[in-house]
């Protein structure tokens, strides 16, 4: 397997599991993962949030960990990357306001490079205008945004993921086994345990 160069787009209060788990899993199978955040440089960090499902009408939020940024956002050149990973949490709601974030997402979509988005990560895909005709999952509260952007909302179990073209999407972190496996398949990564 040839190692891929992957871009992990994070921001403050990104969901902890949706950042840490794919970051470590992709590194573990041999890929290079560059974690970036607008206005931050290598060595900086973002605060994460832990979202859990505890019986209320929506998720609860607790403080997470510090997640270290590995590369300078200002130096990112989309053409140097083979795939994009967009975790959820609260970060996507403000990251989607950044013009460079939108341009990066459009690059990956137009070049048909693998894009993995989970939970609220679909907010960035919707803002970038890349969901037209895409079967896309997300946290259920993001359904109106997926549909307004021309996507078809995939109403799947919280443990499932869906692949459509170069997009792999899932509703939340309980889908990690399916979401990460489908993304690895798009990347051409063979794994056997």
C-alpha atoms as an extended CHARMM CRD file, in Angstrom:
* protein
*
       193  EXT
         1         1  UNK       CA              0.0000000000        0.0000000000        0.0000000000  PROA      1               0.0000000000
         2         2  UNK       CA              1.2810000000        3.4310000000       -0.8880000000  PROA      2               0.0000000000
         3         3  UNK       CA              0.8680000000        5.9100000000        1.9410000000  PROA      3               0.0000000000
         4         4  UNK       CA             -1.5870000000        8.7020000000        1.1780000000  PROA      4               0.0000000000
         5         5  UNK       CA             -1.2750000000       12.2980000000        2.3070000000  PROA      5               0.0000000000
         6         6  UNK       CA             -4.4950000000       13.2260000000        4.0920000000  PROA      6               0.0000000000
         7         7  UNK       CA             -5.7430000000       16.5620000000        5.3690000000  PROA      7               0.0000000000
         8         8  UNK       CA             -7.6780000000       16.5870000000        8.6510000000  PROA      8               0.0000000000
         9         9  UNK       CA             -9.6350000000       19.8200000000        9.0570000000  PROA      9               0.0000000000
        10        10  UNK       CA            -10.3080000000       20.7350000000       12.7050000000  PROA      10              0.0000000000
        11        11  UNK       CA            -11.2950000000       23.7270000000       14.8060000000  PROA      11              0.0000000000
        12        12  UNK       CA            -12.0150000000       24.5570000000       18.4050000000  PROA      12              0.0000000000
        13        13  UNK       CA            -14.6870000000       22.3390000000       19.9270000000  PROA      13              0.0000000000
        14        14  UNK       CA            -14.4210000000       19.7370000000       17.2040000000  PROA      14              0.0000000000
        15        15  UNK       CA            -15.8460000000       16.4490000000       18.4820000000  PROA      15              0.0000000000
        16        16  UNK       CA            -13.1440000000       14.5950000000       20.3940000000  PROA      16              0.0000000000
        17        17  UNK       CA            -13.7610000000       11.0100000000       19.1970000000  PROA      17              0.0000000000
        18        18  UNK       CA            -14.4430000000       12.1590000000       15.6350000000  PROA      18              0.0000000000
        19        19  UNK       CA            -10.9910000000       13.7260000000       15.5850000000  PROA      19              0.0000000000
        20        20  UNK       CA             -8.7830000000       11.4730000000       17.6990000000  PROA      20              0.0000000000
        21        21  UNK       CA            -10.0380000000        8.1080000000       16.4280000000  PROA      21              0.0000000000
        22        22  UNK       CA             -9.7460000000        8.6960000000       12.6630000000  PROA      22              0.0000000000
        23        23  UNK       CA             -6.4650000000       10.5600000000       13.1180000000  PROA      23              0.0000000000
        24        24  UNK       CA             -4.9050000000        7.6520000000       14.9840000000  PROA      24              0.0000000000
        25        25  UNK       CA             -6.5070000000        4.9540000000       12.8110000000  PROA      25              0.0000000000
        26        26  UNK       CA             -5.2770000000        6.5300000000        9.5830000000  PROA      26              0.0000000000
        27        27  UNK       CA             -1.7800000000        6.9050000000       11.0090000000  PROA      27              0.0000000000
        28        28  UNK       CA             -1.8620000000        3.3020000000       12.2550000000  PROA      28              0.0000000000
        29        29  UNK       CA             -2.3940000000        1.9260000000        8.7440000000  PROA      29              0.0000000000
        30        30  UNK       CA              0.4750000000        3.9970000000        7.3630000000  PROA      30              0.0000000000
        31        31  UNK       CA             -1.0650000000        7.1860000000        5.9850000000  PROA      31              0.0000000000
        32        32  UNK       CA              0.3310000000       10.6790000000        6.5780000000  PROA      32              0.0000000000
        33        33  UNK       CA             -2.2550000000       12.8570000000        8.3050000000  PROA      33              0.0000000000
        34        34  UNK       CA             -1.8090000000       16.6170000000        8.5430000000  PROA      34              0.0000000000
        35        35  UNK       CA             -4.1050000000       18.2070000000       11.1180000000  PROA      35              0.0000000000
        36        36  UNK       CA             -4.8090000000       21.8670000000       10.3780000000  PROA      36              0.0000000000
        37        37  UNK       CA             -6.9870000000       24.6840000000       11.6740000000  PROA      37              0.0000000000
        38        38  UNK       CA             -7.4790000000       28.1970000000       10.2740000000  PROA      38              0.0000000000
        39        39  UNK       CA             -5.4000000000       30.7970000000       12.1160000000  PROA      39              0.0000000000
        40        40  UNK       CA             -3.3160000000       28.0980000000       13.8390000000  PROA      40              0.0000000000
        41        41  UNK       CA              0.1520000000       26.7240000000       13.2200000000  PROA      41              0.0000000000
        42        42  UNK       CA              1.9610000000       23.4650000000       13.9090000000  PROA      42              0.0000000000
        43        43  UNK       CA              2.3550000000       23.1060000000       17.6620000000  PROA      43              0.0000000000
        44        44  UNK       CA             -0.8550000000       24.9810000000       18.4750000000  PROA      44              0.0000000000
        45        45  UNK       CA             -3.8790000000       23.0140000000       19.6290000000  PROA      45              0.0000000000
        46        46  UNK       CA             -7.6400000000       23.0290000000       19.4680000000  PROA      46              0.0000000000
        47        47  UNK       CA             -9.9480000000       22.2560000000       22.3520000000  PROA      47              0.0000000000
        48        48  UNK       CA            -12.2040000000       19.2940000000       21.6770000000  PROA      48              0.0000000000
        49        49  UNK       CA            -15.6560000000       18.4800000000       23.0260000000  PROA      49              0.0000000000
        50        50  UNK       CA            -17.0730000000       15.0850000000       23.9090000000  PROA      50              0.0000000000
        51        51  UNK       CA            -20.5890000000       14.5650000000       22.6270000000  PROA      51              0.0000000000
        52        52  UNK       CA            -22.5820000000       11.7280000000       24.1000000000  PROA      52              0.0000000000
        53        53  UNK       CA            -26.0520000000       10.2710000000       23.7470000000  PROA      53              0.0000000000
        54        54  UNK       CA            -27.5390000000        9.9700000000       27.2280000000  PROA      54              0.0000000000
        55        55  UNK       CA            -31.2890000000        9.8970000000       26.6540000000  PROA      55              0.0000000000
        56        56  UNK       CA            -32.0180000000       13.5710000000       26.0570000000  PROA      56              0.0000000000
        57        57  UNK       CA            -33.4700000000       14.8800000000       22.7940000000  PROA      57              0.0000000000
        58        58  UNK       CA            -29.9940000000       15.7520000000       21.5370000000  PROA      58              0.0000000000
        59        59  UNK       CA            -26.4050000000       14.9860000000       22.4930000000  PROA      59              0.0000000000
        60        60  UNK       CA            -24.7290000000       16.2990000000       25.6320000000  PROA      60              0.0000000000
        61        61  UNK       CA            -21.4040000000       18.1340000000       25.5060000000  PROA      61              0.0000000000
        62        62  UNK       CA            -18.4660000000       17.8700000000       27.8800000000  PROA      62              0.0000000000
        63        63  UNK       CA            -14.8880000000       19.1820000000       27.7330000000  PROA      63              0.0000000000
        64        64  UNK       CA            -12.5710000000       16.9440000000       25.7460000000  PROA      64              0.0000000000
        65        65  UNK       CA             -8.8210000000       16.9490000000       25.2030000000  PROA      65              0.0000000000
        66        66  UNK       CA             -6.3420000000       19.2530000000       23.5750000000  PROA      66              0.0000000000
        67        67  UNK       CA             -5.6630000000       18.0900000000       20.0310000000  PROA      67              0.0000000000
        68        68  UNK       CA             -2.3450000000       19.2000000000       18.5690000000  PROA      68              0.0000000000
        69        69  UNK       CA             -2.1960000000       20.8760000000       15.1910000000  PROA      69              0.0000000000
        70        70  UNK       CA              0.5450000000       19.2610000000       13.1000000000  PROA      70              0.0000000000
        71        71  UNK       CA              0.8390000000       21.7020000000       10.1660000000  PROA      71              0.0000000000
        72        72  UNK       CA              0.2950000000       25.3770000000        9.3920000000  PROA      72              0.0000000000
        73        73  UNK       CA             -3.0990000000       26.0390000000        7.8060000000  PROA      73              0.0000000000
        74        74  UNK       CA             -1.7250000000       28.9830000000        5.8160000000  PROA      74              0.0000000000
        75        75  UNK       CA              0.7660000000       26.6980000000        4.0580000000  PROA      75              0.0000000000
        76        76  UNK       CA             -1.7730000000       24.0680000000        2.9600000000  PROA      76              0.0000000000
        77        77  UNK       CA             -1.7910000000       23.3890000000       -0.7850000000  PROA      77              0.0000000000
        78        78  UNK       CA             -4.7800000000       21.1870000000       -1.6500000000  PROA      78              0.0000000000
        79        79  UNK       CA             -2.9340000000       19.6140000000       -4.5670000000  PROA      79              0.0000000000
        80        80  UNK       CA             -0.4810000000       17.9990000000       -2.1370000000  PROA      80              0.0000000000
        81        81  UNK       CA             -3.2110000000       15.8540000000       -0.5630000000  PROA      81              0.0000000000
        82        82  UNK       CA             -4.9450000000       12.6540000000       -1.6410000000  PROA      82              0.0000000000
        83        83  UNK       CA             -7.9420000000       12.8900000000        0.7060000000  PROA      83              0.0000000000
        84        84  UNK       CA             -9.8170000000       15.0440000000        3.1940000000  PROA      84              0.0000000000
        85        85  UNK       CA            -11.2900000000       14.2210000000        6.6140000000  PROA      85              0.0000000000
        86        86  UNK       CA            -13.8600000000       16.5170000000        8.2490000000  PROA      86              0.0000000000
        87        87  UNK       CA            -14.8650000000       15.6670000000       11.8390000000  PROA      87              0.0000000000
        88        88  UNK       CA            -18.0220000000       17.0480000000       13.4000000000  PROA      88              0.0000000000
        89        89  UNK       CA            -18.7700000000       18.8350000000       16.6250000000  PROA      89              0.0000000000
        90        90  UNK       CA            -19.2540000000       22.5890000000       16.8050000000  PROA      90              0.0000000000
        91        91  UNK       CA            -16.1850000000       23.5040000000       14.7350000000  PROA      91              0.0000000000
        92        92  UNK       CA            -17.8850000000       23.0650000000       11.3200000000  PROA      92              0.0000000000
        93        93  UNK       CA            -20.4100000000       25.8270000000       12.0490000000  PROA      93              0.0000000000
        94        94  UNK       CA            -17.6400000000       28.4270000000       12.0850000000  PROA      94              0.0000000000
        95        95  UNK       CA            -15.0940000000       26.7260000000        9.8200000000  PROA      95              0.0000000000
        96        96  UNK       CA            -17.6160000000       26.9310000000        6.9630000000  PROA      96              0.0000000000
        97        97  UNK       CA            -17.3470000000       30.7280000000        7.1390000000  PROA      97              0.0000000000
        98        98  UNK       CA            -13.6710000000       30.6310000000        6.1050000000  PROA      98              0.0000000000
        99        99  UNK       CA            -13.1890000000       31.1460000000        2.3340000000  PROA      99              0.0000000000
       100       100  UNK       CA            -10.0190000000       29.0070000000        2.2350000000  PROA      100             0.0000000000
       101       101  UNK       CA            -11.8420000000       26.1160000000        3.9290000000  PROA      101             0.0000000000
       102       102  UNK       CA            -14.5580000000       26.3270000000        1.2770000000  PROA      102             0.0000000000
       103       103  UNK       CA            -11.9650000000       26.4670000000       -1.5220000000  PROA      103             0.0000000000
       104       104  UNK       CA            -10.1570000000       23.4200000000       -0.0970000000  PROA      104             0.0000000000
       105       105  UNK       CA            -13.3600000000       21.3800000000        0.0850000000  PROA      105             0.0000000000
       106       106  UNK       CA            -14.2780000000       22.3610000000       -3.4700000000  PROA      106             0.0000000000
       107       107  UNK       CA            -10.8350000000       21.2920000000       -4.6860000000  PROA      107             0.0000000000
       108       108  UNK       CA            -11.2470000000       17.7920000000       -3.1960000000  PROA      108             0.0000000000
       109       109  UNK       CA            -14.7890000000       17.4530000000       -4.5390000000  PROA      109             0.0000000000
       110       110  UNK       CA            -13.9570000000       18.6750000000       -8.0560000000  PROA      110             0.0000000000
       111       111  UNK       CA            -10.8430000000       16.4780000000       -8.2220000000  PROA      111             0.0000000000
       112       112  UNK       CA            -12.9600000000       13.5340000000       -6.9800000000  PROA      112             0.0000000000
       113       113  UNK       CA            -10.5250000000       12.8550000000       -4.1530000000  PROA      113             0.0000000000
       114       114  UNK       CA            -11.8890000000       10.8410000000       -1.1930000000  PROA      114             0.0000000000
       115       115  UNK       CA            -13.7240000000       12.9950000000        1.3590000000  PROA      115             0.0000000000
       116       116  UNK       CA            -14.8230000000       11.6380000000        4.7450000000  PROA      116             0.0000000000
       117       117  UNK       CA            -17.2350000000       13.7270000000        6.8080000000  PROA      117             0.0000000000
       118       118  UNK       CA            -19.0020000000       12.7380000000        9.9930000000  PROA      118             0.0000000000
       119       119  UNK       CA            -21.7550000000       14.3390000000       12.0610000000  PROA      119             0.0000000000
       120       120  UNK       CA            -21.7770000000       18.1380000000       11.6380000000  PROA      120             0.0000000000
       121       121  UNK       CA            -18.9570000000       17.9100000000        9.0770000000  PROA      121             0.0000000000
       122       122  UNK       CA            -21.7410000000       17.9300000000        6.4690000000  PROA      122             0.0000000000
       123       123  UNK       CA            -22.2880000000       21.6130000000        7.3070000000  PROA      123             0.0000000000
       124       124  UNK       CA            -18.9820000000       22.3820000000        5.6020000000  PROA      124             0.0000000000
       125       125  UNK       CA            -19.8640000000       20.2200000000        2.5830000000  PROA      125             0.0000000000
       126       126  UNK       CA            -23.2130000000       21.9980000000        2.2840000000  PROA      126             0.0000000000
       127       127  UNK       CA            -21.6360000000       25.4570000000        2.5760000000  PROA      127             0.0000000000
       128       128  UNK       CA            -19.1010000000       24.5180000000       -0.1110000000  PROA      128             0.0000000000
       129       129  UNK       CA            -21.9370000000       23.5940000000       -2.4740000000  PROA      129             0.0000000000
       130       130  UNK       CA            -20.5840000000       20.1090000000       -3.2100000000  PROA      130             0.0000000000
       131       131  UNK       CA            -23.5650000000       17.9530000000       -2.1850000000  PROA      131             0.0000000000
       132       132  UNK       CA            -25.7390000000       18.2830000000       -5.2960000000  PROA      132             0.0000000000
       133       133  UNK       CA            -27.0820000000       14.7800000000       -5.9700000000  PROA      133             0.0000000000
       134       134  UNK       CA            -24.9460000000       13.1690000000       -3.2320000000  PROA      134             0.0000000000
       135       135  UNK       CA            -26.4700000000       10.5950000000       -0.8620000000  PROA      135             0.0000000000
       136       136  UNK       CA            -25.0990000000       12.0210000000        2.4040000000  PROA      136             0.0000000000
       137       137  UNK       CA            -25.4400000000       11.1610000000        6.0640000000  PROA      137             0.0000000000
       138       138  UNK       CA            -24.9150000000       13.5890000000        8.9390000000  PROA      138             0.0000000000
       139       139  UNK       CA            -26.1430000000       14.2270000000       12.4340000000  PROA      139             0.0000000000
       140       140  UNK       CA            -29.9550000000       14.3440000000       11.9920000000  PROA      140             0.0000000000
       141       141  UNK       CA            -30.1160000000       18.0610000000       12.9070000000  PROA      141             0.0000000000
       142       142  UNK       CA            -28.0450000000       18.7410000000        9.7560000000  PROA      142             0.0000000000
       143       143  UNK       CA            -30.6120000000       17.1070000000        7.4460000000  PROA      143             0.0000000000
       144       144  UNK       CA            -32.1270000000       20.4660000000        6.3690000000  PROA      144             0.0000000000
       145       145  UNK       CA            -28.6790000000       21.7270000000        5.3390000000  PROA      145             0.0000000000
       146       146  UNK       CA            -27.8780000000       18.5780000000        3.3580000000  PROA      146             0.0000000000
       147       147  UNK       CA            -31.2060000000       18.8230000000        1.5350000000  PROA      147             0.0000000000
       148       148  UNK       CA            -30.9640000000       22.5980000000        0.9610000000  PROA      148             0.0000000000
       149       149  UNK       CA            -27.5610000000       21.9730000000       -0.6560000000  PROA      149             0.0000000000
       150       150  UNK       CA            -29.1300000000       19.5110000000       -3.1090000000  PROA      150             0.0000000000
       151       151  UNK       CA            -28.0650000000       16.3250000000       -1.3390000000  PROA      151             0.0000000000
       152       152  UNK       CA            -30.2430000000       13.3670000000       -0.4490000000  PROA      152             0.0000000000
       153       153  UNK       CA            -30.1300000000       12.8020000000        3.2880000000  PROA      153             0.0000000000
       154       154  UNK       CA            -29.1860000000        9.2120000000        4.1960000000  PROA      154             0.0000000000
       155       155  UNK       CA            -31.3460000000        8.3510000000        7.2100000000  PROA      155             0.0000000000
       156       156  UNK       CA            -29.2290000000        5.4790000000        8.5220000000  PROA      156             0.0000000000
       157       157  UNK       CA            -28.4540000000        3.9600000000       11.9080000000  PROA      157             0.0000000000
       158       158  UNK       CA            -25.9800000000        5.8740000000       14.0740000000  PROA      158             0.0000000000
       159       159  UNK       CA            -23.5660000000        2.9510000000       13.6440000000  PROA      159             0.0000000000
       160       160  UNK       CA            -23.6880000000        2.9950000000        9.8170000000  PROA      160             0.0000000000
       161       161  UNK       CA            -21.9740000000        4.9990000000        7.0920000000  PROA      161             0.0000000000
       162       162  UNK       CA            -22.7060000000        5.5880000000        3.4230000000  PROA      162             0.0000000000
       163       163  UNK       CA            -20.3810000000        5.9390000000        0.4470000000  PROA      163             0.0000000000
       164       164  UNK       CA            -21.5260000000        7.8460000000       -2.6210000000  PROA      164             0.0000000000
       165       165  UNK       CA            -18.9400000000        8.5890000000       -5.2930000000  PROA      165             0.0000000000
       166       166  UNK       CA            -15.9280000000       10.0510000000       -3.4740000000  PROA      166             0.0000000000
       167       167  UNK       CA            -17.8590000000       10.9090000000       -0.2840000000  PROA      167             0.0000000000
       168       168  UNK       CA            -18.0300000000        8.7700000000        2.8560000000  PROA      168             0.0000000000
       169       169  UNK       CA            -20.4030000000       10.1640000000        5.4760000000  PROA      169             0.0000000000
       170       170  UNK       CA            -21.8360000000        9.0420000000        8.8010000000  PROA      170             0.0000000000
       171       171  UNK       CA            -24.1970000000       10.4120000000       11.4620000000  PROA      171             0.0000000000
       172       172  UNK       CA            -21.8340000000       10.3900000000       14.4690000000  PROA      172             0.0000000000
       173       173  UNK       CA            -18.8590000000        8.7280000000       16.1550000000  PROA      173             0.0000000000
       174       174  UNK       CA            -20.6360000000        5.4020000000       16.8820000000  PROA      174             0.0000000000
       175       175  UNK       CA            -20.2490000000        4.8020000000       13.1160000000  PROA      175             0.0000000000
       176       176  UNK       CA            -16.4270000000        4.8700000000       13.2300000000  PROA      176             0.0000000000
       177       177  UNK       CA            -15.9320000000        1.1900000000       12.3080000000  PROA      177             0.0000000000
       178       178  UNK       CA            -18.1060000000        1.5270000000        9.1830000000  PROA      178             0.0000000000
       179       179  UNK       CA            -17.0530000000        5.0980000000        8.3220000000  PROA      179             0.0000000000
       180       180  UNK       CA            -13.3180000000        4.5350000000        8.6220000000  PROA      180             0.0000000000
       181       181  UNK       CA            -13.4860000000        1.1600000000        6.8200000000  PROA      181             0.0000000000
       182       182  UNK       CA            -15.3730000000        2.7120000000        3.8930000000  PROA      182             0.0000000000
       183       183  UNK       CA            -12.9470000000        5.6230000000        3.7300000000  PROA      183             0.0000000000
       184       184  UNK       CA             -9.9660000000        3.2520000000        3.7430000000  PROA      184             0.0000000000
       185       185  UNK       CA            -11.5530000000        1.3710000000        0.8460000000  PROA      185             0.0000000000
       186       186  UNK       CA            -11.8670000000        4.6180000000       -1.1400000000  PROA      186             0.0000000000
       187       187  UNK       CA             -8.2190000000        5.3330000000       -0.3820000000  PROA      187             0.0000000000
       188       188  UNK       CA             -7.2870000000        1.8990000000       -1.7000000000  PROA      188             0.0000000000
       189       189  UNK       CA             -5.9880000000        0.7600000000        1.6660000000  PROA      189             0.0000000000
       190       190  UNK       CA             -5.9090000000       -2.9880000000        2.1990000000  PROA      190             0.0000000000
       191       191  UNK       CA             -6.0910000000       -4.0390000000        5.8240000000  PROA      191             0.0000000000
       192       192  UNK       CA             -6.3650000000       -7.4590000000        7.3710000000  PROA      192             0.0000000000
       193       193  UNK       CA             -6.5260000000       -8.0920000000       11.0560000000  PROA      193             0.0000000000
